[in-house]
Amino acid sequence: MSRIAYVNGRYISHLDAAVHIDDRGYQFADGVYEVIAVHNGQLVDADRHMKRLERSLRELRIDPPMGDAALVHVMQETIRRNTVRNGIVYLQITRGIAPRDHKFPKNAVPSVVVTAKRTKPMADTHIEKGVSVITIPDIRWLRRDIKSISLLPNCLGKQQAAEAGAFEAWMVDSDGYITEGTSTNAWIIDAKGVLRTRKATHVILNGITRMALVDIAASQGIPFDEKPFTIDEAKDAREAFISSTGVFVLPVTSIDKSMVGKGTPGPVAKALRQAYIAQFTPTHAV
């Protein structure tokens, strides 16, 4: 069965799916996106994703292409047509098609693309042994809180990590503090046993999984502080891990080839992963 995509009002073959060459997403990366996990055929944490999408659109002054309920229906239908039980939905909204000009067009209609696909479970070795990260300078723009489709610095960083044999790259600001990974949020359990991650300001993306983990930590009484940490603090931490829609919670056992803690996944990271998976409570059934 061939995959089906939704493009501007039509469900069509994934192979035939396309947007116009004058779409501002193609010309200027003038758009936003969301990636939502699908678990047992249902959208995971859809309400948080929709709220973040609305904020990203508002910050870029792009008009919503349709109401939330209609957009959720499109995603549900795309999941159904692709018979996805466990995987992801990708949603992209751009400012639309207009003659190439840096200024905003006056009458452009936003373009909407939705795809869905099955994904393989995270490799057991990554969960059982943890993964490695490298650190790199953060060269991105200063509105990382917007989930923009402009991801070239992230792609460069992810490629650098792959070429170094690492799973992820943690980006470091000009003051020496880690901001986040190229596609994940960064966490540590510091030397005092405090769970730490960067505060969700304009310098990082407030991950949906990040939000859920903050709530879980509070419910379990885990000491928590939204406080940035340096590379040295991360290397000296008891534990480290990353989080995202794609990896959930994944222990980090090596940073720049330096062992973190005992070099094995720590108890807090493992407990948070189990708690996160256990609390899957999709808000929209398919």
N, C-alpha and C positions, 0 to 999 in steps of 0.2 A: 504493500500500500504506500503510495507516494505521500509526502508531507504536504500539508495545506497551510497557507499563510493568509492572514488578513491584511489587505492593503487598501486603505481609503474606501471602505464600504463594500469591498468584494472579498470573498473567500476563493482563493485561486491556488493552483499548483505552486509549491515552493520553488520549483525550477523556473516558473514563469513570473514570479513575483519581482516587481521593479518599481522604482520611483523615477520621476523625470530628472534629467541631468541638471536642471535649474532648481531643484529642491535645495533649500538653504542648509539642510543637514549635510548634503553632499558638498556644497560650495563652501560653507563656513562652519560646519559642526554646530549649527544654530538649532539645537534641540536638546531634549532630555530623554532619559530612559529609566526603566525599572526592570529588574529581574526578580521574579517571584517563584519561590519553590512550589512544586506540586507534590503532595504526599497523599497516597491512596486516592488519586483523582481529584484532590481538593486543593484550592489555593491556601497557602500558609501565610498567616499574618497579613492578609490582604488589606485590612483597614489601615495599618501603619504604612504600608506601601502607597496606598492611595493618598494619604495625607502628605507623605513626602513628595509624591508626584505633583500634587496641587501646589505645594510650596515651591518646587523647582520651576514650574511653569510661571508662577507669579513673579519669582525673582527675575526671570528672563523676559517677562511681559509677553508671554505667548498665551493666547486665549485657549481655554480648554476646548477640545474638539467636540466633546459631548459630555453629558452628565456622568457622574461616577457609576451609577447603576448600569447605564448603557455600556460603559467601558468594561466593567466587570463582566457583563454578559458576553461581550466580544471575546474576552479572554477565556471565559468558560467554554464558549462554543469552539474556540480554536483548540482548546485542550480536548474537547470531545471529538472533534473531527480528526485529531491526530492520535486518538486513543492513548493518551499519556496517563499512566497511573502514578509514576514517580519520575519527576524530571523538573523542568523549568518552563516558565513562560517569559518571553522577552517582549517588552512593550517599548516602542519608540515614538515620540511625538516631536516633529520639527515645526518651524514657523511656516513652512509650506513652500510653494513654487512661486518664484518671482525672477525677473531679470536681475542679473548679478549686479548688486550694489550693496555696499556695506550698510547703508541706512536701512532701517526696517521698512518693508513694503507696507503700503496702506491697506491693501485689500486681499492679502494672501490668506488662503484657507489652510489651517494646520494639516500636515500629513500625519497619518497614523499607520503604524505597522505593528502587527502582532504575530509572533511565531511561538511554537511550542515544540518541545522535543524531550525524549526520554534521556535520562542520564544514568551512568553507572554509579553504584555506591562507592564511597570513598574507599580506597585500597586499605585493607586491614593493616598492612605494614605501616602506613602513615599514622593510623590511629594507635597502634600498639607500640611503635618505636618513636613516633614524633617525626617532625620534619625540620629541615635546616632553612635558615634565612641569611641573607646578606644585608648589609646596610649601604645605602647610596644617598647622595644629596637629593633633596626634594626640589625639583625644578619646575613645579606646576604653578598655575596661576593662583591667586589668593581668594578664589571663591569655590573652594573644594566642597563646601556644604551643598552646592547645587549639583545634582546628579546629571552632569552634562555629558553629551556624547563625545566631547573633545577629550580623548584619552591617549593621545600620542605619548606624553611623558610616562604614563602608566605602562604602555606597551613596551617602551624602551627599557623600563626598569624590570618588567617581567622577563624580557628577553635576556637582560644581563644576568638575572637570577638563574635562568635556565642554562645559560652558557657557563655559569659557575657551579652547576650541579646542585643548585638550591631550589627549594619549592617556591619561595617568595622573597621579595626584596622589601625591607623596611626603609622608608624614606626619612631623612633627617633634615631638620630645619637649620637655619643659619646660626642658631644659638646652641646647636648640638643636641636638640631633643628630637626623639622619634615622633613623627606625626602618625603615620599609618602605613600599611602595606599597599602594594600597587592595586590590589583588589580585595583587601581585607582590613579589618581593624586590628590593632596591636595591643596586647595585654601582657602584664607580668604579675606575679605574686612576689612582692619585693622582700628584702631581707628581714623585714619585720612581720611578714605574713599578711600584708595588706594587698588586696586586689587593686591594680591601678591600670587606667587607660586614659588617653588624652580626652580632655573636655571637648564636647561637641560644639565647637565654634566654627568660624568660617575656614579654619585651616584643615579640617578633616570632614569626611562624609559621615554623617550620623547613621551608621549601619542599622538596618532593621534587626539583625541578630544581636548587634550591640545593645540596642534598646531592651530587647528581651532579656539579655544576660544581666543588665543592670537591675531589672525587676527581680530576677531569680536570686541574685546575690543578696538583695535586700530581704527577700522572703526567707532565705536560709541563714541570715545573720552573718554573712561573710563580710569582714571589714573591707570597706571599699572607699577609694578616693579617686576623683577625676583629676589626676595630677600627672603632668608629663614626666617622662623618664629619659635619661641619657642612654647611650650605647653601653657605657660601663655599668650603669645600674641594671640594665637588661641582662648583661652577661653575668652579673653577680646575683641575679634574682634566684629565688627558690624554684620558680616555674615561669614559663612563658607560653603564650598560645596566640593563635589568630582566630578570627571569627568572620563569617560572611554567610550569605544565603547559600553559596555553593559548598562550603566546607563545614558549616555549622560551627563547631568548636574543634580546633586541631592543635594538639600540643606542639610546641617548638622546643627542640632539644639541643639545637646548635645555632649560634649566632656568629657569623664571620669565622666559622670553624672553631669557635670556643664553646665548650660544653656548658649547657645551662643546668644548674642544679646537679643531679646525679646522672644526667644524660639520658633519663627516661621520662616518659610522661608523668606529671605529678598528680597527686590526688585531687586537687581543686579543679584542674582542667578536665580531668576525667569525670568528676562529679557534675560539673557544669554542662558538659556535653550530654551526659545521660539525662540531666534535668531538662535541658533544652529540647531534646528529642521527645521526652515524655510529655511535655506540655503542648505539643502540636495541637492547637485548637483552631482549625481553619474556620474562617468567618463566612465563607461562601462555598457551599457545596456545589459540585459539578453534576 
